[in-house]
Amino acid sequence: MVYLLTYDGYMKEEKLQEICPSAILFMQCGLKDCVLEFRRFYETAMPTLEVGDEIVPAVIWKLEESDLKNIEAIYPNEIYQKTNWNLKTEKGVLDVTVFLMRETPFAFPKEKEVEAMERRMRNTALITAVWKMLWTGQKTGRKHMALYTQEQIDKANQTNLEEFLQQKGEHLRKTGSESVLIYKDSTGEHDSISVRRNRWYDHKNMRGGYPLKFMQEFYGMNFRTAMKELLHGEEPELGRKKNAEQDKAKEKEENAVKNDVNPFENKMEKSEFILPEKDNNMKRLFAYLLKTRFLDKDVVRSFVEQKILYQEKEHGNIVFVRTDKDGVSKSACKKSTAEQAKGFRMTVVGSDCRYGFCWRGDSSKLYVFEAAIDLISFITLRNDEWKADSFLALDGLSPKPLLQFLEDQKNIQEIFICLDYDAAGIEACDKLNDILIEKGYDGEKIKRKYPLYKDWNEQLKAEHGVEAILPQSHPKKIAYNVAVRKLGILNANTESPYMKWRKQEYEKSGRSFYLEQIKRDFKQAEKLVKKGDDDTKPLLASILRMADLSICLMYEVKGKDSLPELTMYQTTIQELEKAYKPYLDKARMDRRIQEMKEEMEHFKTLAVQDKPSLFSTI
């Protein structure tokens, strides 16, 4: 169990329990020497705690740690910072989690104490009265910017995303009870995002949520713009004068929300899983897989004989069946054999996505792929006795089928990750590797196999003289490698004015020079980013210098004094380059800036850990 402190509308039990069902009211209290302020954040304003001379009403909750993950729905990471306080209360010292707005001077209760408030009517009335003043903007001499209410946020997140996207002209393809969003970017056409009513999930990047988050991530909108778009121009209610008619409308809306399905609960009805009817022949299946995809006939026949590959009767689609360890069908995917329907793929209604298309062998080796076609292509390319090994297609990049397979197949010791050679595949490979190590698998026995082209079927096409899609490096890895090379060249020229200056300043001030100069460059970079000049050379110079000095500080603190300085430097940047994982490098710019500030505070103690910290944020 963990403790959570709230000082806003989520002091109400029924409100918090909508998001965190396990939440139990532990204590009503007042935070000494604080004041509650509304602060501007981009185009909106949110409440936050600051140093003051008042007692701010608050509530401490006791809840399951797993429920903390749901708090993002209330306190989005781009606006709030999660922190922990050790609070001295009448019930002892509590380690409480609290969310405070970013980029503002926030308060810490004086002497780490809170004033306990007994659960009596007068104190409940005090909290209610204070919040009535704050939310309606009636406090004397204080004006607040209008805010969206939680009810409006809930309403936005209840938007039917499928209908909304169709109205915006987006291309959606219906697949059973859900839709697939077809979109294009600089890397080509994609169909990795599934949409079902007010929920979405990006299988490639393994993230999802509700409409508000979709608008922010897919369209790059800020919070206020996304809200206005989803509510069709509806203005914020908080801070505006309300009349009796508006109050009545709000009450009606509250009742509607209470009676409706909670948007934060995952109560998706489960349809019955029924395999499509099998055709009496498989001519189209063999013609497509052998002539268009160049798969080996005997390999394809092996899967057909296992009854996990067949031709559908109604449309002649290929059906890939996913089974459990006992051979029971749990899931299936249909793929078109028609050239004009290129890319058509549909998951059969009621499928259990924990199971993937697979071949279960008796050996200790498992080969993991994105798609069933890639799996069979790889076996075709091997051209050997393959049946003793195990093969699994994830039908995307979710780790669920892999984890379920390993749970069922205890004989697996060696895992070969054979995902596509593109940005999404590179990220997923790193993520799967980390998940497996976390689960206790030996990192030395988790290996990456790269196709010579974008995927294994493209490689098979190339071997048959057909033009194939080339492998695609990750743009972030390319940029990281370029930065590492620049730093290596910079340090190799020991007679340059910069290197002489760095050495001279270090001899004067020691380690503190690195940290103080990083702080100066950081402030300069912040100013240049806000200024937004077309000339980016000064900004790039500041960033490169910060990276260089961060590395100097890292190897200095690690204390590899027995090695020459240049060797220590080169070794450190090589370690960082090897450790870099793009899937972990997803933070928004404001979050990166905050992390760098935290790291600089951390470096004051010179407690540097063996991980790429400051440099990984550049």
Secondary structure, DSSP 4 states (H G I P E B T S, - for coil): -EEEEE-SGGGSHHHHHHH-TT-EEEEEEEEEEEEEEEEEETTEEEEEEEE-SEEEEEEEEEE-GGGGGGGGGTS-TTTEEEEEEEEEETTEEEEEEEEEETTS-----GGGBEEEE-S-HHHHHHHHHHHHHHHHT-STT-----B--HHHHHHHHTS-HHHHHHHTT-EEEEETTEEEEEEEETTEEEEEEEEETTEEEETTTTEEE-HHHHHHHHS---HHHHHHHHTTTPPP-BTS---HHHHHHHHHHHHHHHHS--TTS--PPPPPP-PPPBPS--HHHHHIIIIIS---HHHHHHHHHTTSEEEBTTT--EEEEEE-TT--EEEEEEE---GGGTT-EEEPTT--TT--EEE--SSSEEEEESSHHHHHHHHHHH-S--TTSEEEE-SSS-SHHHHHHHHH-TT--EEEE---SSHHHHHHHHHHHHHHHHTT--GGGEEE---SSSSHHHHHHHHTT---PPP---HHHHHHHHHHHHHHHHHH-TTSHHHHHHHHHHHHHTHHHHHHHHHHHHHHHHHHHHHT-S--HHHHHHHHHHHHHHHHHHHHHHT-TTS-HHHHHHHHHHHHHHH--GGG----HHHHHHHHHHHHHHHTTT---SS--TGGG-
